[in-house]
Amino acid sequence: MIYQAAGCTDQGAVRRSNQDSYILKVAQLGGMQAALAVVCDGLGGLAQGELASAEMVRGFGAWFHSQLPGLMRSGLDGRALSAQWNGIVQEVHSRLRAYGERNGLMLGTTVTAALAAGGTCYLLHAGDCRAYLLYGGQEFRMTEDQTLAAREFHAGRITEQELKSDSRQHILLQCAGVGEVSPVFSSVQLPGECAILLCSDGFYHEIQPGELAWAASPPYRAEQIQAGLQALVQACRRRGEEDNMTAAALLCLQPDCIPTAPMGGGDQGFRVLLDETRIHTD
């Protein structure tokens, strides 16, 4: 398969800063392409959440250029990828905690990452951003929110209706930079032409069932999905969403589609086709 990508982020009507960050990267090595999307949501109630989310996406961005070429040459292995990604999260987690201790701050970030390559999507998840598979006009959620309210729901102590309005939706069970973090790693076979969507909680709070599939319905093209995501951001604003909103999509396409033009750089023979980073630390 080959890959395109689209993303958007919005500060929202009320927030004074955008603490979300994301990256989208596509590369080719020989006849194989790989695409990475990462969405991180800095904790709004903690100091310098935008710094925390930026550090995490930078860590994954550096990995894409330094480690992914070797994995692609040797054949992508889920265990090796899981170990490398967990290493990124733990390193950034330690740096954020040390920075916070030196400066009398508490800062943290969620992280959800997806790598599409060789017909497989690999996922890492810690926090309450989400990953969806959009396929055949339908949407399938691939991650579980790691919040206190979600834990109560899965334990049968609150109903699905109660979950929607439970204030404990905002209490994270884990995030990088605070306490301990143990990301969940998983993989799924891609069903054919589809889209993988990562989004922050501000983006999905006001989304109605079926709207994600509408924004990313076949035929999958980056321009179409870009416009669909931006339309959903505006819809969420009209519905009263006040949080930062971020969405990043990977489009998994058949090889007869034309990929993004190569940009060069990276490991010899490893061509970067798309490289987009959005952070808000300036």
C-alpha positions as CSV (number, residue, x, y, z in Angstrom):
1,M,0.0,0.0,0.0
2,I,1.0,3.6,-0.3
3,Y,0.0,6.5,2.0
4,Q,-1.2,10.0,2.1
5,A,-2.0,12.1,5.1
6,A,-4.1,15.0,6.3
7,G,-4.3,16.9,9.6
8,C,-5.6,20.0,11.4
9,T,-5.5,21.6,14.8
10,D,-7.5,24.4,16.3
11,Q,-7.0,26.4,19.5
12,G,-10.7,26.7,20.2
13,A,-12.8,29.7,21.0
14,V,-11.9,29.9,24.7
15,R,-8.5,28.4,25.4
16,R,-5.6,30.9,25.6
17,S,-3.1,28.4,24.0
18,N,-3.1,25.2,22.0
19,Q,-1.5,22.4,24.0
20,D,-2.1,19.8,21.3
21,S,0.7,18.7,19.0
22,Y,0.8,16.3,16.0
23,I,3.1,14.9,13.3
24,L,2.4,13.2,10.0
25,K,5.2,11.5,8.1
26,V,5.4,9.3,5.1
27,A,8.6,7.6,3.7
28,Q,9.6,5.0,1.2
29,L,12.4,2.5,1.2
30,G,12.7,0.4,-2.0
31,G,9.2,-0.7,-2.9
32,M,7.8,-0.3,0.6
33,Q,6.1,2.8,2.2
34,A,5.4,3.5,5.8
35,A,3.4,6.3,7.4
36,L,3.4,7.7,11.0
37,A,0.8,9.8,12.8
38,V,1.1,10.9,16.4
39,V,-1.3,13.1,18.3
40,C,-0.4,14.4,21.8
41,D,-2.7,16.4,24.1
42,G,-0.8,18.4,26.8
43,L,-2.7,18.5,30.0
44,G,-4.7,21.7,30.1
45,G,-4.7,21.8,33.9
46,L,-1.0,21.4,34.2
47,A,1.7,24.0,33.5
48,Q,3.3,24.1,30.0
49,G,1.2,21.3,28.5
50,E,2.2,22.5,25.1
51,L,5.9,21.8,25.9
52,A,5.1,18.3,27.1
53,S,3.1,17.4,23.9
54,A,5.8,19.0,21.7
55,E,8.6,16.9,23.4
56,M,6.7,13.7,22.8
57,V,6.0,14.3,19.0
58,R,9.6,15.4,18.6
59,G,10.7,12.1,20.1
60,F,8.6,10.1,17.6
61,G,9.8,12.3,14.8
62,A,13.5,11.7,15.6
63,W,12.7,7.9,15.7
64,F,11.1,8.0,12.3
65,H,14.3,9.2,10.7
66,S,16.9,7.3,12.8
67,Q,15.3,3.9,13.6
68,L,12.5,3.2,11.1
69,P,14.8,2.7,8.1
70,G,16.5,-0.2,9.9
71,L,13.2,-1.8,10.9
72,M,12.0,-1.5,7.3
73,R,15.2,-3.2,6.0
74,S,15.0,-6.1,8.5
75,G,11.2,-6.5,8.2
76,L,8.9,-4.7,10.6
77,D,8.5,-6.7,13.8
78,G,5.9,-5.8,16.3
79,R,8.0,-6.7,19.3
80,A,10.9,-4.6,18.2
81,L,8.6,-1.6,17.4
82,S,6.8,-1.9,20.7
83,A,10.2,-1.8,22.6
84,Q,11.4,1.2,20.6
85,W,8.2,3.2,21.0
86,N,8.0,2.4,24.7
87,G,11.6,3.6,25.0
88,I,10.6,6.9,23.4
89,V,7.7,7.4,25.8
90,Q,9.7,6.5,28.9
91,E,12.6,8.8,27.9
92,V,10.3,11.7,27.3
93,H,8.4,10.9,30.5
94,S,11.6,11.0,32.5
95,R,12.7,14.3,31.0
96,L,9.4,15.9,31.7
97,R,9.4,14.8,35.3
98,A,13.0,16.0,35.8
99,Y,12.1,19.4,34.1
100,G,9.1,19.7,36.4
101,E,11.1,19.0,39.5
102,R,13.8,21.5,38.6
103,N,11.3,24.2,37.9
104,G,8.6,23.5,40.4
105,L,6.1,22.5,37.7
106,M,3.9,19.6,36.9
107,L,3.5,18.9,33.1
108,G,2.3,16.0,31.2
109,T,0.9,14.8,27.9
110,T,-1.2,12.0,26.4
111,V,0.2,10.2,23.4
112,T,-1.4,8.1,20.6
113,A,0.7,6.9,17.7
114,A,0.0,4.9,14.6
115,L,2.4,3.4,12.1
116,A,0.9,2.0,8.8
117,A,3.3,-0.3,6.9
118,G,3.1,-3.6,5.0
119,G,-0.7,-3.9,5.4
120,T,-0.6,-3.5,9.2
121,C,-1.4,-0.7,11.5
122,Y,0.7,-0.6,14.8
123,L,-0.7,1.5,17.6
124,L,0.6,2.9,20.9
125,H,-1.8,4.6,23.3
126,A,-1.6,6.3,26.7
127,G,-4.3,8.7,27.8
128,D,-7.6,9.8,26.2
129,C,-6.8,10.7,22.6
130,R,-8.4,8.1,20.3
131,A,-7.6,6.1,17.2
132,Y,-10.3,5.1,14.7
133,L,-10.3,2.9,11.6
134,L,-12.5,4.4,8.9
135,Y,-13.4,1.8,6.3
136,G,-16.2,1.2,3.8
137,G,-18.2,4.2,5.1
138,Q,-18.1,3.0,8.7
139,E,-16.0,4.0,11.8
140,F,-14.4,1.5,14.2
141,R,-12.8,2.7,17.4
142,M,-9.4,1.1,18.1
143,T,-8.4,2.5,21.5
144,E,-10.0,2.8,24.9
145,D,-10.0,6.0,26.9
146,Q,-7.7,5.7,29.9
147,T,-9.8,7.8,32.3
148,L,-11.4,7.1,35.7
149,A,-14.9,7.4,34.2
150,A,-14.1,4.8,31.4
151,R,-12.7,2.4,34.1
152,E,-16.0,2.8,36.1
153,F,-18.0,2.1,32.9
154,H,-16.0,-1.1,32.0
155,A,-16.4,-2.3,35.6
156,G,-20.2,-2.0,35.3
157,R,-20.5,0.7,37.9
158,I,-22.0,3.4,35.6
159,T,-24.1,3.1,32.4
160,E,-23.0,4.3,29.0
161,Q,-25.4,7.2,29.3
162,E,-23.9,8.2,32.7
163,L,-20.4,7.9,31.1
164,K,-21.2,10.7,28.6
165,S,-21.8,13.3,31.4
166,D,-19.4,11.9,34.1
167,S,-17.0,14.6,35.2
168,R,-14.4,11.9,35.8
169,Q,-13.9,11.7,32.0
170,H,-11.2,14.3,32.6
171,I,-9.3,12.3,35.2
172,L,-6.6,10.5,33.4
173,L,-5.3,7.2,34.7
174,Q,-1.9,7.7,33.1
175,C,0.0,10.2,31.0
176,A,3.6,10.9,30.2
177,G,5.3,13.2,32.7
178,V,3.1,12.3,35.8
179,G,3.4,9.3,38.0
180,E,4.2,6.1,36.0
181,V,3.2,5.5,32.4
182,S,2.7,2.1,30.7
183,P,1.4,2.6,27.1
184,V,-0.8,0.0,25.5
185,F,0.7,-1.4,22.2
186,S,-1.5,-3.2,19.6
187,S,-1.7,-4.0,15.9
188,V,-4.4,-4.7,13.4
189,Q,-4.4,-5.8,9.8
190,L,-5.6,-3.2,7.4
191,P,-8.8,-4.3,5.5
192,G,-7.9,-2.6,2.2
193,E,-8.3,1.1,1.3
194,C,-9.1,2.9,4.5
195,A,-8.1,5.8,6.8
196,I,-6.7,5.7,10.2
197,L,-7.7,8.7,12.3
198,L,-6.1,9.9,15.5
199,C,-7.7,12.8,17.4
200,S,-7.6,14.6,20.8
201,D,-10.5,14.5,23.2
202,G,-11.5,18.1,22.2
203,F,-12.1,16.9,18.7
204,Y,-14.4,13.9,19.5
205,H,-16.5,15.2,22.4
206,E,-19.1,16.8,20.1
207,I,-18.8,14.4,17.2
208,Q,-22.0,12.4,16.4
209,P,-22.1,8.7,15.4
210,G,-21.3,8.4,11.7
211,E,-19.8,11.9,11.2
212,L,-16.2,10.6,11.2
213,A,-17.1,8.1,8.4
214,W,-18.8,10.9,6.5
215,A,-15.7,13.1,6.7
216,A,-13.5,10.2,5.5
217,S,-15.6,8.2,3.1
218,P,-14.3,6.5,-0.1
219,P,-12.7,7.3,-2.4
220,Y,-10.0,8.3,0.1
221,R,-8.0,11.4,-0.9
222,A,-6.0,13.8,1.3
223,E,-7.7,16.9,0.0
224,Q,-11.2,15.5,0.7
225,I,-10.3,14.3,4.2
226,Q,-8.5,17.6,5.0
227,A,-11.7,19.5,4.2
228,G,-13.8,17.0,6.1
229,L,-11.8,17.3,9.3
230,Q,-11.8,21.1,9.1
231,A,-15.6,21.1,8.6
232,L,-15.9,18.9,11.7
233,V,-13.8,21.3,13.8
234,Q,-16.1,24.1,12.8
235,A,-19.1,22.0,13.7
236,C,-17.7,21.3,17.1
237,R,-17.1,25.0,17.7
238,R,-20.8,25.7,16.8
239,R,-21.9,22.9,19.3
240,G,-20.0,24.6,22.1
241,E,-16.7,22.7,22.3
242,E,-14.1,24.9,24.1
243,D,-11.1,22.6,24.2
244,N,-8.2,22.4,21.7
245,M,-9.2,20.2,18.8
246,T,-6.7,18.1,16.7
247,A,-7.1,15.3,14.2
248,A,-4.5,13.5,12.1
249,A,-5.4,10.9,9.4
250,L,-3.3,8.4,7.4
251,L,-4.9,7.3,4.1
252,C,-4.0,3.8,3.1
253,L,-4.3,3.5,-0.6
254,Q,-3.8,1.1,-3.5
255,P,-0.5,1.6,-5.4
256,D,-2.2,3.1,-8.5
257,C,-2.7,6.3,-6.5
258,I,0.0,9.0,-6.8
259,P,1.9,9.5,-3.5
260,T,3.1,12.9,-2.3
261,A,6.2,14.1,-4.1
262,P,9.5,13.1,-2.4
263,M,11.3,15.6,-0.2
264,G,14.6,13.6,0.2
265,G,16.7,13.4,3.3
266,G,17.2,10.7,6.0
267,D,18.9,7.4,5.6
268,Q,20.4,6.5,2.2
269,G,17.6,5.0,0.1
270,F,15.1,6.1,2.7
271,R,13.0,8.9,1.0
272,V,10.8,11.2,3.0
273,L,7.6,11.8,1.0
274,L,5.7,13.9,3.6
275,D,6.9,15.6,6.8
276,E,4.4,17.7,8.8
277,T,4.9,18.8,12.4
278,R,2.5,21.1,14.3
279,I,3.6,22.2,17.8
280,H,2.9,25.4,19.8
281,T,5.8,26.2,22.0
282,D,6.9,29.6,20.5
